[in-house]
């Protein structure tokens, strides 16, 4: 498998893990809003660990502008 194809396969696998966990949590009675908040917290914490707080803040600001317009 070529590196881009392998990378895409890994991205798809990662998404499948998240979606499976999401469905399991819903089945266990966790509210979608709680899941969304937990997922955002986990994602942002990981991104801050990789890219730093300043870079993630800039991404967050850009996303907020897109959502508000």
N, C-alpha and C positions, 0 to 999 in steps of 0.2 A: 504494500500500500504506500502510495506517495505521501510525503509529509503533509501537503495541504489536505489530502483525503483523510489521512489519519487524524489530523487536527479536527476536521469536521466531524468525524466519527466520535471522537472524544467529547466534543461539544454536545452532540446529540445524546450521548450516554449520560453526560452530566445533567442535561435537562430532564432526561427520563428519570434519573434518581430523584431530582427535586419534585417532579410531578407525582411520582409514586408516593413519596413521603407526604406531600400535600394531601393527596387523596386518602391516605391512611389516617392522617390527623383529622380530616373532615369526618371520616367514618367514626373516629373516636370521640367526636363531639366538640372539637376545637373550632371556634368561630373563624370564618374566613378573614375577618379584620385582624384577629390576633395572629393568624398565620402570616398575613401580609406584613404586619409590623415586625414580627420576629424575622421574617425573611429579609426585609430591608435592613434591619439592624445587623444581621449576620453578614449580608453582602457588603454593607458599608464598612463594617469593622475589618473585613478581609481586604477590601480595596484600600483602606487607609494603611493597613499593614504592608501592602505591596507598593502603593504609589505615594503614600504620605497624605497627611491631612489637607494640605494646601491644594494639591491636585484634585482630590476628591471633592473639596468644597467648590472648586471651579466647575467641575462636571455637574455637581448638584445645582449650582446657579444657572448653568446653561440649560439644564433640563427643566428647571422651574420656568424659565422664560419661554421655552417651547410650549409647555403645558398651559401657560397663561395666555398665550396669543393664538 
